[in-house]
């Protein structure tokens, strides 16, 4: 990655950690606003990194819960997307 993406990803990791520790969903929007005041490019990279990291965390939790038998397909949020799978 380039310097912008590296910085944005590091900030995303830290902001997510603080958000989780404080249970405060305002952390990430505030950080994004602070970044955006100086660099819209970095702000966009930060928000992308946050989305990617949160998506990864949700997917990992789903997989762990699935293995533990805690998840049924009806528990999943609907995105409207159809995901085709092939059974082997």
Secondary structure as UniProt FT lines:
FT   HELIX           3..22
FT   HELIX           26..36
FT   TURN            37..38
FT   HELIX           40..67
FT   TURN            68..69
FT   HELIX           73..75
//
